[in-house]
Amino acid sequence: MLDSLRNAANTWIAKLLLAILVVSFGIWGISGQMLMDPTGGSVVTVGGTSVSAMDYRLAYDRRVSELSRQLGTQLTRAQAEALGISEQVLSEVTVGALLDEMARKMGLGVSRESIAELAAADPAFKGPDGRFNVAQFDYILQQIGMTRDAYLRNQTAAARRQQIVDALATGVKAPDTLLASMARYRGEDRTIEYVALPRSLVEPVEAPSDDALKAYFEEHKAGYAAPEYRTISFVKLEPEDIADPDAVSDEDIERYYEQNRASYTVPERRTIEQINFDSEEAASTAVESLKSGVTFEDLVQLQGKKPEDVNLGSLTHAQIADKTIADAAFSLAENQVSDIVNGMFGPVILRVTKIEPEKVTPLAEVKDRIRKELAISDATRQIQDAYDAYEDARAGGATLAEAAQSLGLQVRTVKAISRGGEDQNGNVVSDLPAAPRLLAAAFETDEGIENAPIDVGSHGYLFYEVDEIIPARDRTLDEVRDRVVADWTREEVAKRLKAKAEELAKAVRDGTRTLDQVASEFGLEKITKRGLKREANDPDLGRPGVTAVFGIPQGSVGSFANPAGDGEFLFQVTEVFQPASASAESVPADVARAVGNTMTQDLLVQLAARLQADLGVTVNRAAVQQALTLF
């Protein structure tokens, strides 16, 4: 959990987050001594500017709230501390205080009218009509514990900081020379020749000695450790678990069948052909010609059409949008041609070439299924009563098994299962209801505790208890000897094959062999791959392989592990092509902006460092700790 949180946090903690700081302080920033400080001490002091403990705590709470929304889970205090949020926020408020002190010394000012305009333009303060709403304004401020005057002071400080940042960063963009170099770097492509060296070149390898095996095991011991296991008992309460098919009468089944007969009926289908005519006269002429011996196929051919052009397909009556056409088609016998039918789009002649009669599934064939469906439907209405009965039984002192037995439910026990759902042999335990939620909940509770049920489906519950906790432990070598031998052997083969590849690479570099000779010597094929791009994830070479190819100069030789995991690639870079049209303009606009933004952040970081050196910063650690205990 903490590893994933740290990975999420690492995207924004670098370089004091100065750019983000400006944005966040720009709306809900902290101004020096904005609120009364119940601790009586300032967290940060820079010259005549200070940050109170209350200001610090508000910034801390906002950061925790923001990160919780990003991660989709509410961070605990312990998790926030593990992520270093308190220090990150301290850095941010320190930079804010530095900018405030600089603004104070420079005598920067902002009119109240400008601040009012900023507030009026803030979407957070707009009502349903899209205009500034005083009630919404007061409500938002109340939610964050801020007065109107405090907000105005806060925004004034943020606007002053923004003046400093704008003066420093306005006009900063990546130089054309740098962008052109990036374009050449990104656009370069390469041609390589390579030979896939198989594992069989160094196999088989001898079995490891006891000392080698023990040393390997000790080095990788953590990878063989047994995780924590838990034995879990659970009872599933869903409608099908309490349904009683025997309670459903035959009369109820017959009534349901008749009411839903359409569900058990496959309607009649007809394969229909249709010839359209421009006028009644043309249709009449066609009908007369049919009487004189002209065939339906002849009429189709006379219109310059093919049989598939007039075939409407196999349709039910309901699938034909024109009711007149549908009625006429379903009144014909098989292979019968109709008279003129005046449809929605003019006169037509129809022919039915195939009739598939209506099929009704007999009640006897679906009786058991209907019985089960009706029983589950009745049980769905009774599920809440069953839930209440279970809870009443537990409240009366019944065990999980006793409460389940009183409802005719079964208790299932899963012995020694890991958090990942595996048994002690590493096999995944199947058929666990709501498995991810059940395991997550079971590993957050304690042994013998009655827990709140887990919702299952739309009308079900899962009651569970942890019967036994088997702590995580280190396994002995004897327990996992076969795995260790297999892993040692696999790594030893890879190590020896890598050494073989490096030996061959050196021979090719020295000119004593060529790739063609290497391929011929071992009965392998030399492959040529062209047009490799630096940022590609080639399906044959993989991303690490492409990195290796672009890590050496033209003519040089290297090797890397086959991404398929079954060998080593020995390669030589034979051609390097620079893009002829590489220029600053050929770099994508978003990339150019990103480079400019990075340069701006670097300038801001340098400014913060210079201000800290010139103005001095005093941090009251005791006040920081006291601030974190507020509220």
VEXDREN-949954 format. One record per residue (C-alpha): x, y negated, z negated; residue number from 1. Coordinates in pm, 1 decimal, decimal comma. Last residue first. Layout:
% residues N
X  Y  Z  NUM $
...
//
This chain:
% residues 631
-830,5  -1988,2  -1598,7  631 $
-459,6  -2070,0  -1622,3  630 $
-208,8  -1785,5  -1676,2  629 $
-22,6  -1850,0  -1349,7  628 $
23,1  -2212,4  -1449,3  627 $
199,4  -2104,2  -1769,0  626 $
452,7  -1908,5  -1568,4  625 $
522,4  -2204,9  -1342,1  624 $
536,1  -2443,3  -1639,8  623 $
804,2  -2226,7  -1799,3  622 $
996,2  -2228,0  -1472,5  621 $
1012,3  -2610,1  -1463,8  620 $
1176,2  -2688,9  -1129,9  619 $
1376,4  -3011,3  -1086,2  618 $
1460,8  -3112,3  -730,4  617 $
1725,9  -3357,4  -613,0  616 $
1668,5  -3649,8  -380,4  615 $
1967,8  -3626,3  -147,0  614 $
2031,4  -3249,0  -146,6  613 $
1661,3  -3161,1  -146,7  612 $
1598,6  -3414,0  128,6  611 $
1876,4  -3261,8  340,2  610 $
1739,6  -2908,0  297,2  609 $
1385,7  -3020,4  381,8  608 $
1508,2  -3202,8  692,2  607 $
1705,1  -2895,4  805,5  606 $
1392,3  -2683,4  766,2  605 $
1194,5  -2936,2  968,6  604 $
1452,0  -2933,6  1246,0  603 $
1448,7  -2551,7  1258,3  602 $
1069,7  -2555,5  1271,6  601 $
1078,5  -2789,8  1570,3  600 $
1329,2  -2565,3  1751,0  599 $
1100,9  -2267,5  1691,2  598 $
804,3  -2463,7  1824,4  597 $
996,9  -2548,7  2140,8  596 $
1083,9  -2181,7  2195,4  595 $
719,2  -2085,6  2143,0  594 $
605,7  -2354,2  2386,7  593 $
841,3  -2218,3  2654,6  592 $
710,2  -1866,3  2593,9  591 $
347,3  -1983,8  2620,4  590 $
423,5  -2169,6  2945,7  589 $
573,3  -1862,2  3111,0  588 $
936,6  -1916,7  3222,7  587 $
951,1  -1971,9  3598,7  586 $
959,9  -2351,7  3559,6  585 $
1292,1  -2341,3  3373,2  584 $
1445,5  -2161,8  3668,6  583 $
1509,2  -1810,5  3799,4  582 $
1428,0  -1792,6  4170,7  581 $
1708,6  -1557,0  4275,1  580 $
1646,4  -1311,1  3992,1  579 $
1977,5  -1147,7  3893,1  578 $
2033,9  -792,6  4012,9  577 $
2260,6  -540,5  3836,9  576 $
2359,3  -218,3  4012,5  575 $
2530,6  110,3  3918,1  574 $
2472,0  128,1  3541,0  573 $
2584,4  481,2  3447,8  572 $
2389,0  733,9  3245,0  571 $
2417,6  1042,9  3023,4  570 $
2075,1  1118,2  2872,4  569 $
2063,5  1347,0  2568,9  568 $
1837,0  1640,8  2486,2  567 $
1502,0  1773,0  2372,0  566 $
1340,5  1485,2  2184,9  565 $
1121,0  1366,6  2472,2  564 $
1282,0  1026,7  2421,5  563 $
1612,0  1176,3  2547,2  562 $
1874,1  1045,7  2307,9  561 $
2114,6  788,1  2446,9  560 $
2429,8  783,2  2655,9  559 $
2666,3  533,5  2811,6  558 $
2871,9  452,8  3122,1  557 $
2991,5  117,6  3257,7  556 $
2970,2  11,3  3620,0  555 $
2761,3  -297,6  3543,3  554 $
2789,8  -410,2  3182,5  553 $
2649,9  -237,4  2872,6  552 $
2355,7  -311,7  2642,8  551 $
2094,1  -332,9  2916,1  550 $
2092,7  44,6  2965,6  549 $
2093,8  104,9  2588,7  548 $
1790,3  -118,8  2542,4  547 $
1612,4  64,7  2823,7  546 $
1682,8  393,1  2645,5  545 $
1554,3  261,6  2313,0  544 $
1226,6  155,4  2487,0  543 $
1167,2  493,7  2647,6  542 $
1380,1  643,8  2924,4  541 $
1119,2  837,1  3122,5  540 $
804,8  629,6  3054,1  539 $
1000,9  301,5  3070,6  538 $
904,8  54,3  2801,3  537 $
1006,5  -257,8  2991,0  536 $
1152,2  -574,6  2836,2  535 $
1489,6  -556,1  3012,4  534 $
1345,0  -452,5  3346,9  533 $
1449,8  -137,7  3533,9  532 $
1408,9  -175,4  3909,8  531 $
1576,0  149,2  4016,9  530 $
1613,4  496,5  3869,0  529 $
1850,3  748,7  4026,5  528 $
1854,4  1107,6  3901,0  527 $
2145,4  1352,1  3897,1  526 $
2020,3  1708,8  3867,9  525 $
2174,7  1980,1  3649,5  524 $
2365,1  2301,1  3719,1  523 $
2618,6  2232,6  3442,9  522 $
2922,1  2167,2  3663,5  521 $
2712,5  2015,0  3943,6  520 $
2557,7  1748,2  3716,7  519 $
2895,7  1658,5  3567,5  518 $
3050,8  1645,2  3914,6  517 $
2777,1  1415,7  4042,4  516 $
2817,7  1196,4  3735,7  515 $
3182,0  1158,0  3828,3  514 $
3485,0  1301,9  3651,9  513 $
3841,8  1202,6  3567,7  512 $
3760,5  836,6  3632,6  511 $
3824,1  718,7  3278,0  510 $
3464,7  596,1  3245,2  509 $
3335,2  932,1  3374,5  508 $
3554,2  1123,0  3127,8  507 $
3451,1  890,6  2845,8  506 $
3083,4  953,0  2925,3  505 $
3148,0  1328,8  2924,9  504 $
3296,0  1314,0  2576,1  503 $
3017,4  1082,5  2460,1  502 $
2756,7  1328,8  2592,1  501 $
2930,7  1619,3  2416,9  500 $
2939,0  1423,0  2090,6  499 $
2568,8  1348,3  2127,3  498 $
2504,4  1717,5  2197,3  497 $
2694,1  1807,6  1882,2  496 $
2496,0  1565,4  1668,4  495 $
2160,7  1667,0  1822,9  494 $
2240,5  2035,7  1766,4  493 $
2344,5  1961,4  1408,7  492 $
2027,4  1762,1  1349,0  491 $
1805,8  2047,6  1469,1  490 $
2005,5  2305,6  1272,9  489 $
1989,4  2102,7  953,1  488 $
1614,1  2057,2  995,7  487 $
1555,3  2428,8  1056,8  486 $
1777,8  2527,1  763,2  485 $
1601,7  2276,2  537,6  484 $
1259,7  2401,5  639,1  483 $
1357,8  2763,2  574,3  482 $
1512,7  2673,6  237,2  481 $
1207,9  2484,3  110,6  480 $
1139,8  2653,6  -222,7  479 $
1497,3  2779,6  -261,8  478 $
1631,8  2425,3  -226,8  477 $
1426,5  2310,6  -523,5  476 $
1131,2  2075,4  -487,7  475 $
1139,6  1731,5  -649,1  474 $
819,2  1643,1  -828,5  473 $
485,3  1466,1  -789,7  472 $
248,4  1528,6  -1075,4  471 $
-25,3  1794,1  -1057,7  470 $
-347,2  1628,9  -1171,8  469 $
-635,9  1859,1  -1260,0  468 $
-1015,7  1854,1  -1259,3  467 $
-1070,6  1524,0  -1077,7  466 $
-1442,2  1456,9  -1049,3  465 $
-1680,7  1396,4  -761,5  464 $
-2037,3  1300,7  -670,6  463 $
-2103,4  1238,7  -300,0  462 $
-2424,4  1062,8  -204,9  461 $
-2654,4  1065,0  95,7  460 $
-2914,1  859,1  282,6  459 $
-2733,6  673,9  563,6  458 $
-2424,1  890,8  583,3  457 $
-2239,8  951,2  258,3  456 $
-2221,2  686,8  -14,2  455 $
-1958,6  769,0  -277,0  454 $
-2075,0  831,6  -632,5  453 $
-1949,3  635,6  -935,5  452 $
-1703,1  843,3  -1133,9  451 $
-1726,1  1071,5  -1437,0  450 $
-1367,2  1102,9  -1561,8  449 $
-1209,7  1444,2  -1630,8  448 $
-867,0  1357,3  -1485,6  447 $
-815,9  997,5  -1383,9  446 $
-931,5  775,9  -1099,3  445 $
-745,4  612,3  -808,8  444 $
-642,1  936,6  -639,6  443 $
-1002,2  1060,9  -628,9  442 $
-1120,1  733,9  -471,5  441 $
-871,7  746,2  -184,2  440 $
-934,4  1117,5  -134,1  439 $
-1312,0  1075,6  -121,9  438 $
-1294,0  768,7  100,9  437 $
-1069,6  933,9  360,5  436 $
-1257,6  1267,9  344,9  435 $
-1617,7  1145,9  372,0  434 $
-1715,7  1513,4  342,8  433 $
-1414,7  1746,9  338,8  432 $
-1449,5  2009,6  610,7  431 $
-1076,6  2056,2  666,6  430 $
-778,5  2069,6  433,6  429 $
-469,2  1988,4  640,0  428 $
-194,0  2245,3  592,9  427 $
128,8  2137,0  421,7  426 $
162,7  2454,6  217,6  425 $
64,3  2272,2  -103,1  424 $
-261,0  2157,6  56,8  423 $
-289,3  1849,8  276,9  422 $
-544,2  1566,6  265,7  421 $
-303,3  1270,9  271,8  420 $
-352,4  1202,8  -100,2  419 $
-249,7  1561,9  -160,2  418 $
-478,1  1856,1  -236,8  417 $
-418,1  2101,7  -519,2  416 $
-742,2  2297,3  -534,7  415 $
-1058,4  2187,0  -357,3  414 $
-1367,0  2269,3  -562,8  413 $
-1716,5  2278,2  -415,5  412 $
-2020,9  2251,8  -638,6  411 $
-2345,5  2368,1  -482,1  410 $
-2683,8  2203,5  -526,1  409 $
-2997,1  2369,1  -661,9  408 $
-3099,8  2051,1  -839,7  407 $
-3040,5  2184,8  -1193,7  406 $
-2726,2  2353,7  -1062,8  405 $
-2577,3  2019,0  -961,0  404 $
-2630,9  1871,3  -1308,4  403 $
-2475,4  2179,8  -1465,2  402 $
-2171,3  2171,5  -1234,2  401 $
-2110,0  1800,4  -1292,2  400 $
-2144,3  1853,3  -1665,5  399 $
-2466,1  1778,2  -1848,7  398 $
-2455,2  1531,8  -2137,9  397 $
-2796,1  1367,4  -2105,0  396 $
-2652,9  1087,3  -1892,2  395 $
-2529,3  1354,4  -1653,1  394 $
-2880,1  1501,7  -1626,6  393 $
-3033,9  1158,8  -1579,3  392 $
-2784,1  1084,2  -1300,7  391 $
-2876,1  1406,0  -1120,6  390 $
-3248,6  1341,4  -1159,6  389 $
-3206,7  985,1  -1029,3  388 $
-3024,0  1112,8  -720,9  387 $
-3291,4  1377,3  -661,3  386 $
-3563,3  1111,0  -685,8  385 $
-3367,3  894,4  -442,2  384 $
-3339,3  1183,3  -196,4  383 $
-3712,3  1260,9  -194,0  382 $
-3804,5  1062,1  117,5  381 $
-3505,0  1207,0  298,4  380 $
-3610,4  1553,3  182,3  379 $
-3941,4  1522,3  369,2  378 $
-3756,3  1432,3  689,8  377 $
-3510,1  1714,8  629,4  376 $
-3799,0  1963,1  598,8  375 $
-3964,9  1822,1  910,3  374 $
-3643,8  1860,7  1110,1  373 $
-3590,1  2216,8  981,4  372 $
-3942,7  2326,1  1072,0  371 $
-3910,2  2158,1  1410,7  370 $
-3593,5  2356,3  1482,2  369 $
-3754,5  2681,9  1370,0  368 $
-4058,1  2624,1  1593,1  367 $
-3861,3  2523,6  1900,3  366 $
-3879,7  2846,8  2101,9  365 $
-4218,9  2955,5  1966,7  364 $
-4370,3  2618,3  2057,6  363 $
-4306,3  2687,1  2423,4  362 $
-4073,3  2453,4  2615,7  361 $
-4283,5  2294,1  2888,1  360 $
-4142,6  2288,6  3239,6  359 $
-4303,0  2075,9  3511,4  358 $
-4252,4  2215,9  3857,8  357 $
-3946,6  2141,3  4074,8  356 $
-4078,9  2053,2  4419,4  355 $
-3851,1  2030,2  4722,2  354 $
-3868,0  1870,9  5067,6  353 $
-4137,1  1610,2  5004,6  352 $
-4194,0  1391,3  5313,0  351 $
-4302,9  1029,9  5318,3  350 $
-4404,4  780,3  5586,6  349 $
-4377,7  411,5  5506,6  348 $
-4571,2  84,8  5554,2  347 $
-4446,7  -233,9  5386,5  346 $
-4243,2  -341,3  5087,7  345 $
-4488,9  -273,4  4803,1  344 $
-4607,8  43,6  4971,4  343 $
-4869,8  103,6  5239,4  342 $
-4853,4  479,8  5291,7  341 $
-4904,2  600,8  5649,8  340 $
-4988,9  971,3  5656,8  339 $
-4770,6  1206,1  5459,8  338 $
-4538,0  1481,7  5573,6  337 $
-4559,0  1820,4  5395,8  336 $
-4234,4  2007,0  5323,5  335 $
-4363,6  2103,8  4973,7  334 $
-4722,6  1994,7  4924,1  333 $
-4804,4  1628,0  4893,7  332 $
-4997,5  1456,1  4611,7  331 $
-4682,0  1366,2  4415,9  330 $
-4546,0  1162,6  4707,5  329 $
-4870,2  966,2  4747,1  328 $
-4901,2  882,4  4379,7  327 $
-4535,8  774,7  4360,5  326 $
-4556,3  559,3  4673,5  325 $
-4863,5  380,3  4538,5  324 $
-4701,9  347,2  4195,5  323 $
-4393,1  170,1  4337,5  322 $
-4123,3  196,4  4068,8  321 $
-4060,3  567,7  4118,6  320 $
-3891,2  707,0  3806,9  319 $
-4221,7  773,6  3631,4  318 $
-4329,9  1026,4  3896,2  317 $
-4006,3  1217,5  3849,8  316 $
-3732,1  1192,1  4108,8  315 $
-3494,2  1410,4  4311,1  314 $
-3330,1  1184,8  4568,9  313 $
-3459,4  896,9  4780,5  312 $
-3335,9  1061,6  5103,7  311 $
-3387,2  825,1  5398,7  310 $
-3022,4  728,7  5457,2  309 $
-2898,2  1080,1  5368,0  308 $
-3077,2  1216,0  5674,7  307 $
-2888,6  974,8  5905,0  306 $
-3035,4  665,5  6063,5  305 $
-3057,9  520,5  6414,8  304 $
-3433,9  472,9  6389,7  303 $
-3483,7  739,6  6661,0  302 $
-3274,2  978,9  6446,9  301 $
-3507,9  945,8  6149,5  300 $
-3808,9  995,4  6374,2  299 $
-3650,0  1308,1  6523,7  298 $
-3588,0  1448,0  6175,0  297 $
-3959,8  1407,6  6095,2  296 $
-4033,8  1614,0  6405,1  295 $
-4201,8  1506,9  6729,0  294 $
-4468,8  1758,0  6827,8  293 $
-4763,9  1548,4  6942,7  292 $
-4899,7  1497,2  6592,9  291 $
-4564,0  1355,9  6480,9  290 $
-4580,6  1112,8  6775,6  289 $
-4915,7  988,1  6651,1  288 $
-4769,9  922,4  6304,0  287 $
-4477,2  733,2  6456,3  286 $
-4706,5  514,8  6665,8  285 $
-4910,9  437,1  6355,7  284 $
-4594,1  333,2  6165,6  283 $
-4487,2  102,7  6447,4  282 $
-4835,5  -54,6  6456,4  281 $
-4843,1  -103,3  6078,0  280 $
-4521,8  -302,0  6103,6  279 $
-4151,0  -302,4  6016,5  278 $
-4142,1  66,1  5929,4  277 $
-3973,3  254,8  5645,0  276 $
-3899,0  628,6  5652,3  275 $
-3898,3  801,1  5310,1  274 $
-3761,4  1136,9  5193,8  273 $
-3852,1  1273,9  4851,0  272 $
-3705,2  1549,2  4634,2  271 $
-3970,2  1602,4  4370,7  270 $
-3948,5  1642,0  3994,7  269 $
-4211,4  1766,8  3751,7  268 $
-4156,9  1656,1  3394,9  267 $
-3935,1  1845,3  3147,6  266 $
-4153,9  1879,5  2838,6  265 $
-4043,8  1931,5  2479,4  264 $
-4019,6  1563,4  2392,4  263 $
-4346,1  1501,1  2575,5  262 $
-4519,3  1740,8  2336,2  261 $
-4448,0  1507,6  2043,8  260 $
-4793,6  1488,9  1887,7  259 $
-4864,3  1846,9  1990,2  258 $
-4542,1  1975,6  1834,8  257 $
-4592,9  1776,5  1515,1  256 $
-4941,6  1923,2  1469,5  255 $
-4813,9  2273,8  1539,9  254 $
-4533,2  2234,6  1282,6  253 $
-4764,2  2092,2  1017,7  252 $
-5006,5  2380,8  1073,8  251 $
-4721,6  2631,6  1040,7  250 $
-4652,5  2493,3  693,9  249 $
-4326,9  2331,5  579,9  248 $
-4234,9  2438,9  225,1  247 $
-4019,2  2723,1  359,7  246 $
-3793,7  2462,5  526,5  245 $
-3686,5  2329,2  184,8  244 $
-3444,9  2034,6  227,1  243 $
-3223,0  1964,9  -74,4  242 $
-2883,1  1979,2  95,5  241 $
-3022,4  1869,0  432,8  240 $
-3132,2  1539,0  275,8  239 $
-2781,5  1467,1  144,9  238 $
-2633,8  1526,0  -199,8  237 $
-2277,2  1650,8  -185,7  236 $
-2122,5  1778,4  -507,2  235 $
-1751,8  1749,3  -572,5  234 $
-1466,4  1915,2  -756,1  233 $
-1114,0  1785,9  -699,2  232 $
-780,6  1946,4  -783,8  231 $
-509,2  1687,2  -741,3  230 $
-163,5  1693,6  -590,8  229 $
116,8  1441,3  -632,2  228 $
373,3  1475,3  -359,4  227 $
627,9  1759,1  -345,2  226 $
972,6  1634,5  -257,8  225 $
1130,6  1756,4  65,6  224 $
1201,4  1414,4  215,1  223 $
1340,3  1289,7  -116,1  222 $
1607,1  1559,6  -108,4  221 $
1763,7  1442,3  216,7  220 $
2123,1  1398,6  95,8  219 $
2084,9  1674,8  -164,7  218 $
1949,8  1911,8  100,7  217 $
2234,0  1839,1  342,7  216 $
2493,3  1900,6  70,9  215 $
2323,0  2223,5  -30,3  214 $
2311,4  2342,2  330,9  213 $
2674,8  2259,2  390,7  212 $
2778,0  2438,8  71,4  211 $
2567,7  2743,6  154,1  210 $
2715,4  2759,8  502,1  209 $
2497,2  2656,7  792,7  208 $
2395,8  2915,0  1052,0  207 $
2602,8  2898,6  1371,6  206 $
2484,3  2683,6  1657,6  205 $
2312,9  2825,9  1963,0  204 $
2314,3  2600,3  2149,4  203 $
2555,5  2329,4  2263,6  202 $
2464,8  2295,8  2633,8  201 $
2120,5  2445,6  2557,3  200 $
2016,8  2110,9  2408,4  199 $
1972,7  1976,1  2761,0  198 $
2179,7  1695,8  2921,8  197 $
1958,8  1479,6  3142,7  196 $
2182,4  1321,0  3406,2  195 $
2161,1  954,6  3492,0  194 $
2206,1  702,7  3770,0  193 $
2106,9  347,0  3691,4  192 $
1966,0  48,3  3875,2  191 $
1909,7  -277,7  3692,9  190 $
1673,2  -571,4  3676,6  189 $
1725,4  -925,7  3550,6  188 $
1411,1  -1135,6  3516,1  187 $
1410,1  -1183,1  3138,8  186 $
1774,8  -1291,2  3114,4  185 $
1757,2  -1506,7  3425,2  184 $
1440,4  -1674,5  3298,2  183 $
1596,9  -1716,9  2953,1  182 $
1895,3  -1889,3  3109,1  181 $
1658,1  -2119,5  3298,1  180 $
1478,1  -2194,4  2972,8  179 $
1803,1  -2286,1  2797,0  178 $
1913,3  -2510,8  3081,7  177 $
1567,6  -2670,5  3096,7  176 $
1599,9  -2775,5  2734,1  175 $
1328,8  -2647,4  2495,3  174 $
1096,1  -2915,9  2371,8  173 $
1092,7  -3174,3  2096,1  172 $
893,6  -3479,4  2202,0  171 $
739,0  -3538,0  1862,4  170 $
912,3  -3331,1  1593,2  169 $
1079,2  -3583,4  1365,4  168 $
835,4  -3872,5  1387,6  167 $
545,1  -3627,1  1380,8  166 $
679,0  -3461,8  1064,0  165 $
721,6  -3794,0  886,2  164 $
375,2  -3917,6  988,2  163 $
230,3  -3579,7  887,3  162 $
369,0  -3623,2  539,2  161 $
188,1  -3953,6  509,4  160 $
-134,4  -3792,4  631,3  159 $
-101,3  -3516,8  369,6  158 $
-53,7  -3773,4  92,4  157 $
-363,8  -3962,0  205,6  156 $
-557,0  -3637,4  230,7  155 $
-482,0  -3551,2  -130,8  154 $
-565,4  -3895,6  -255,1  153 $
-896,9  -3879,0  -65,9  152 $
-968,6  -3531,8  -203,7  151 $
-889,3  -3641,3  -558,7  150 $
-1124,4  -3935,2  -519,4  149 $
-1401,5  -3706,5  -397,1  148 $
-1347,6  -3462,1  -683,8  147 $
-1192,8  -3114,8  -645,8  146 $
-1280,7  -2781,9  -805,7  145 $
-1254,1  -2571,4  -490,6  144 $
-1626,4  -2490,6  -472,8  143 $
-1718,5  -2844,1  -582,4  142 $
-1524,0  -2989,2  -291,3  141 $
-1713,8  -2766,7  -48,4  140 $
-2050,6  -2863,3  -200,6  139 $
-1971,4  -3236,4  -201,1  138 $
-1888,5  -3233,9  169,5  137 $
-2190,8  -3018,5  253,2  136 $
-2415,0  -3265,9  70,3  135 $
-2248,4  -3558,3  248,1  134 $
-2305,4  -3406,8  593,2  133 $
-2087,1  -3519,2  883,6  132 $
-2264,3  -3440,2  1211,7  131 $
-2307,3  -3112,0  1397,0  130 $
-2684,9  -3103,8  1342,9  129 $
-2654,9  -2800,4  1114,2  128 $
-2425,0  -2997,6  879,0  127 $
-2059,2  -3085,0  919,8  126 $
-1809,5  -3082,8  632,7  125 $
-1612,6  -2772,5  732,4  124 $
-1593,2  -2901,0  1091,7  123 $
-1363,4  -3188,1  973,4  122 $
-1428,2  -3497,6  1188,2  121 $
-1596,0  -3691,8  907,8  120 $
-1309,1  -3606,6  672,5  119 $
-1053,1  -3734,9  923,3  118 $
-1256,6  -4052,3  979,9  117 $
-1270,2  -4111,6  605,5  116 $
-891,8  -4074,0  589,1  115 $
-852,4  -4332,5  863,4  114 $
-1090,9  -4570,7  685,2  113 $
-899,3  -4524,4  360,5  112 $
-596,2  -4665,2  539,3  111 $
-270,4  -4470,7  540,6  110 $
61,8  -4591,2  399,0  109 $
432,9  -4525,3  428,0  108 $
650,8  -4719,0  183,7  107 $
970,5  -4543,4  291,3  106 $
1045,8  -4445,2  -68,7  105 $
694,3  -4312,7  -115,7  104 $
704,4  -4118,7  212,4  103 $
1035,7  -3958,3  110,1  102 $
886,6  -3870,4  -227,9  101 $
583,1  -3713,4  -62,9  100 $
802,9  -3517,1  179,8  99 $
1007,2  -3376,5  -107,9  98 $
689,9  -3299,7  -304,4  97 $
548,5  -3104,3  -11,2  96 $
876,1  -2912,5  22,6  95 $
853,9  -2821,8  -346,1  94 $
487,1  -2727,0  -308,5  93 $
584,5  -2483,8  -35,0  92 $
882,2  -2331,4  -214,5  91 $
672,4  -2273,6  -526,7  90 $
406,0  -2112,2  -309,6  89 $
661,4  -1865,1  -174,8  88 $
794,4  -1799,5  -524,4  87 $
447,1  -1716,1  -659,0  86 $
367,4  -1510,1  -349,7  85 $
659,6  -1272,4  -401,1  84 $
483,9  -979,2  -238,8  83 $
519,7  -771,3  -555,2  82 $
372,7  -1066,0  -748,2  81 $
65,3  -1071,3  -527,0  80 $
29,8  -695,0  -566,7  79 $
45,4  -723,4  -945,5  78 $
-209,1  -1006,8  -949,9  77 $
-446,1  -795,0  -742,8  76 $
-503,2  -863,0  -375,6  75 $
-860,3  -843,6  -251,1  74 $
-873,6  -634,5  63,9  73 $
-923,6  -708,2  433,2  72 $
-556,4  -780,5  493,8  71 $
-611,1  -1123,5  649,6  70 $
-883,9  -1213,0  399,6  69 $
-661,3  -1112,3  107,2  68 $
-376,7  -1319,9  255,1  67 $
-592,6  -1631,8  258,3  66 $
-726,7  -1573,9  -94,1  65 $
-379,3  -1516,3  -238,3  64 $
-254,7  -1832,8  -66,9  63 $
-549,6  -2034,7  -193,7  62 $
-499,1  -1910,6  -549,1  61 $
-131,4  -2012,3  -542,7  60 $
-209,9  -2359,6  -405,6  59 $
-467,4  -2409,5  -682,3  58 $
-217,9  -2284,8  -941,5  57 $
50,2  -2526,3  -823,5  56 $
-186,5  -2822,9  -839,0  55 $
-293,1  -2718,9  -1191,0  54 $
71,3  -2686,5  -1298,7  53 $
132,6  -3040,8  -1178,9  52 $
350,7  -3134,7  -884,4  51 $
569,5  -3441,3  -937,1  50 $
682,4  -3746,2  -746,1  49 $
898,7  -4027,4  -887,5  48 $
1224,8  -3849,1  -810,6  47 $
1133,5  -3493,8  -717,1  46 $
967,4  -3303,1  -1000,4  45 $
824,5  -2952,0  -970,9  44 $
608,6  -2751,6  -1213,2  43 $
505,9  -3054,5  -1415,2  42 $
424,1  -3029,6  -1786,9  41 $
129,4  -3107,9  -2016,6  40 $
-12,1  -2760,6  -1961,9  39 $
-365,4  -2892,6  -1906,5  38 $
-247,1  -3098,2  -1606,1  37 $
-500,4  -3354,7  -1496,4  36 $
-543,9  -3345,4  -1123,4  35 $
-363,2  -3494,0  -825,0  34 $
-30,6  -3543,9  -1001,3  33 $
160,6  -3544,4  -672,6  32 $
-59,7  -3444,1  -379,3  31 $
-138,0  -3087,3  -294,2  30 $
-271,1  -3003,5  47,4  29 $
-620,9  -2891,5  143,5  28 $
-642,3  -3031,3  495,1  27 $
-292,8  -3143,1  598,4  26 $
-142,9  -2934,1  319,0  25 $
-230,5  -2622,8  517,7  24 $
-110,6  -2764,1  848,2  23 $
215,2  -2905,6  712,8  22 $
283,2  -2586,7  518,7  21 $
235,1  -2377,0  829,2  20 $
524,4  -2561,9  992,2  19 $
730,2  -2546,6  674,9  18 $
684,0  -2178,4  615,5  17 $
981,0  -2183,2  374,3  16 $
1210,7  -2053,4  651,6  15 $
1052,6  -1711,0  664,5  14 $
743,8  -1620,0  461,5  13 $
500,6  -1596,9  749,2  12 $
539,9  -1268,6  938,2  11 $
686,8  -1091,5  637,8  10 $
352,6  -1097,0  459,5  9 $
194,5  -832,9  677,4  8 $
494,9  -604,7  639,2  7 $
494,1  -666,1  264,3  6 $
128,2  -572,1  244,0  5 $
192,1  -251,9  435,4  4 $
478,2  -162,9  202,1  3 $
265,9  -248,8  -102,6  2 $
0,0  0,0  0,0  1 $
//
